[in-house]
Amino acid sequence: MRTQWDGIPSQPERSSWHWVEDASGLRPLLWRGDDWPEAMDRREWEDGVVVCAPEDMREATYFGPVAMPPAVARRFASTRLALAAVQPPHFWEAWPGLS
């Protein structure tokens, strides 16, 4: 019998990629951890298009973190997290007069 997963990855405080299998198949998903720059977006899963709460992943199977070579992990930390910190939280804030 399979133990039900709670939707929270190992080391939930760190933003990183994890192997998860759900209705869409086995794929890497990005976990936005406590170190994610935008506080509202922390503790969520992202696949590049869709953002899911941990509760939405309870039927999925968790396989663990994606093993990244050190150079790739450093680049992820310096680009993905750094870029998220400087982007406006809403696209319309980038254009004066639309907010």
N, C-alpha and C positions, 0 to 999 in steps of 0.2 A: 504494500500500500504506500502510495506517495504521500509525503508530508506536505501539507499546504504551505506555500511560501507567503510571507506577509507583504511582499512587494518592496521591501527595503533591502538594498544590496549590502554586502560586506563593506565595512568602512564607509558608512553613509555620510560622514563629515567631508569626504573628499569627492570632488567632481571628477568623474572618470568614466570610461567605457566598460560595459559589462555584456557578457553573452546571456541572452534571454530568448527563450522559445515561447511564442504565443500563437494565436491564430494566424499570424502573418509568417510564421516559420521561425527558424533559428537565425538570430541576427544580433549585431552589436547595437546596444542602446546607450545613450549618454545619460548618466545620472548627474543631476545638478545638485551638488552637495552644499554643505554649510559654507564652503569657500566661494560659492558662486556669487559674483558681484551684485547682482540684483536680488535683494532680499525676498521680494514677492515670488521669484522664480525658483527658490531653493526647494530641495527635497521633491523633485519631480523628474520624470523620465522624458527624454526627447529622442525622436528618431530622425530628426532633420525637418519634419513637417508637423507631426503631431506631438503634443505634450500630454503626458498621462500622469495622474496621481498614483502613488503607490497602491492604493486600494484597487485601481483599475488593472493591476498586474497580478492579482492574487491567483488567477487561474493559470498564469504562466509558469514556466519552469526556469529557475535561475541556475546558471552554470558557473558563474564567477567572473572576476574581472578579466578584461582583454589584456593579454600580455603584450606590452609595448616595449620596443627597444628604448633605452634611455634617451636617445636623441629625439625620438618621436614624442615621448612623454614630456620632455622639456619644451619642445615646440608647442605642444597642446597647451601646457600651462602658460607659456608666454604669449601665445596668440589668442586662443579661444577665450580664456579668462580675461586677458588684458583688453581685448576688443569689446567684450561684453560690458566691461566697466566704463568705457567711454561712449558707448552708443546711448542715445536717448531711450527711455523706457517705452515710448510710444512713437510710432513713425511720424505722426502729425506734429510732434514737437520740433521736428527738424525744419519745418516750414513756418516762418512767422505769419501770423494772422489766421492760422488754421486751428489754433487751440482755444 
